Amino acid sequence: MFAYIKGTVVMILETSVVIDNNGIGYEIFTPTPMEFEVGSIDTIYTYNHVREDIFALFGFKSLEILEFFKKIITVKGVGPKTGLAILKNTNLHQMVEAIESSDVSYLRTLPGIGPKMASQMILDLKGKLVITQAYSPNLQAIEDVFVSLMNLGFKQKELDAIKERLLTLDTSDVDTLLRSALQYLAK
């Protein structure tokens, strides 16, 4: 129904954000609401969850995370709330690596995932996760660079704006990525 919603962040709640789009406030559940800033204009890619007793929007900063979320919730017993909890406590690279290497012990550390659920996730998802550029080896290095830049005072919004450019670089060398990131941020 809604592919994405672009608007002004007007509220940040514990598990969701409220986005004002043309006078309508959309509450969107997200794994990391603190990534957003009140007053900023953001685009959130959404998943619409409809049941007879609920209509809820789940949103993510990138299409890659949204697509991964959709795959997670195809696993029997994993609903949208569990999917959010999983994404709140891990990143895409770690999840893909754990599933592809059948790492049940790692999956069990995630909220709502017991031994049976971890095995079911591996059974349902192993070999079916397309490793796109978003899951490339340099993703972890980019995340490390972003942590360093945030410690220097850069905002998540600024970093999100250069992420796609960094993903196109064919390197996982942190120093090279850091230099490139600083050049992009200086422009």
N, C-alpha and C positions, 0 to 999 in steps of 0.2 A: 504494500500500500504506500508507505513512505520510504523512499530509497535513502534520503538524507534530509536533514533539516539544517538550514543555515539561519542564524539569528544571533541576538545578543543574549549573553548569559546574564540572567537576572537573579538567580539563586543557586547556591551550592549547598546541597543537603548531604547527609551521611552516605547515601548510596545512589544518589541521582543529582542531576542538574536540571534547572528549568531554563529553557530557551524561549525568548520572546521572538516570534516571527509574525510580523504584521498584526500585532496586538493580541495574538494568541500565545499563551504560555504552555509549552510542551514539557511535561516532566519525562525525562529520559534517564533510565537506569543505566549506570556505567560502572565499570570496575574501578576506575580511578577518577572520581569526581574532583579531586584536589588538583588535577592537571589543568583545570579550567580556572579562569579569572572572571569575577563579576565585572560586567561592563565590556568584556571583549566580544568580538564577533567571531563566532566559530561555526564550522560545518561539522555535523555529527552524522556518521553513516549509521542507519538504523535497521533494526530487526523488529518487526511487528509480531508480537505474541498475542494471539487471540484464542480464548476459550470461552465457553458459555458464561463464565462468571468473571472474566477478566479481559481487559484490553490494555496491554502494556507495551511501551517502546523501550528497547535496549539499544544503546548507542556506543559508538567507538570512534576514535580519532582517525582511524585509517580503514580503508577497504580490506586490507590484508587481515587485520584483527577481526573485522566483521565476518569475513569468509571463514576464518578459523573457528570463530564462535559457532557459526552455523554447523560446522562439521562436528564440533564437540557435542552439541545438543542432539545430534542424530544417534548418539550412543544410548542404548536402552537404559533408562534410569537417570540420565543426566538432563535436567531441565534448565531453563534459562537462568534461574537463580544460582544453581550449582555451577553453570558455565561461567557466570560473572565472578563467582568466588574463586574459581580456578584461575581465570585470567588476572584477577587481582593479586594473586600470590605467585605468579610465574610469568615468564615471557614466552613468546612464540617459539623462539629458537630452542629453549630448554624443553618445551612440551614436545616439539617435533622430534628432538633428539631422544627423549625418554620413550616416546611411542615407537620410534623406528628401531631403537636398541632393546625394546622389551624390558625397560627398567621399571618393574613393578614397585620396587622400594621407593623410587623417587615419586611416582604417581601417588602412592599412598600417603605421602607427606602433604598432599593438597587437601583442602577442606572438602568434606563430603565424599571423599574417595577412599573406599576400603579395598581389601584385597580382591574381592570379586569384581568390583567396579573397575579397578585398575586393569585386571585381566580382560574385562569386556572392552575397555577402551582400546587396548592393544589389538585385540581380535578384530574389532570393528574398523579401526583407523590405520593400522599398520599397512604401509604400501599404498595408501589412498591419499596421503597428504602430499600434494604437489609442492615441491620445494621451489618457490619462486624467488625472485630477487629479494623479497622481504625476509626470506629465511636464509639468506646467503651467509657464509661464514663471517663476512665483515659486519653483520648486524650486531654481534656481541661487542666488537671493537667500537662500533658507532655508539652503542649504549654506554660504553666506558668513557668515550669522549664526551658524551652529553652529561654524564655525572660530573666530570671535571669542569665543564663549562658552566653548569648550574652552580657549582661551588664558587665559581668566579663571578657569579651574579647574573648570568644570562637567564632569561625566562624560557619556559617550556615552549611557548608560542614561537619565539624566535628560532629555537632549535628545530621545531617541527617544520618550519618554513625551509630549512636547508637539508632536511633528512633525505629527500628524494635525490638531491644532487650528490650527497655522500654515498648513497647506495649505488650510484652509477660508477663510482670509482672501483676499480678492480684490485682492491687491496684490503688487507685486514691489519695493516701496520698502524698502530694507534698514533704514532708521531705524525705520519703522513696525513691521516684523517684529521688530526687536531689542527695541523697547519692549514689544511684545506677549509675546515670549518671556520677557523678564524678569518680567513680571507673572504669567505662567503658572507660572514656576519659583518665584516667591515664595509661591504658594499651597500 
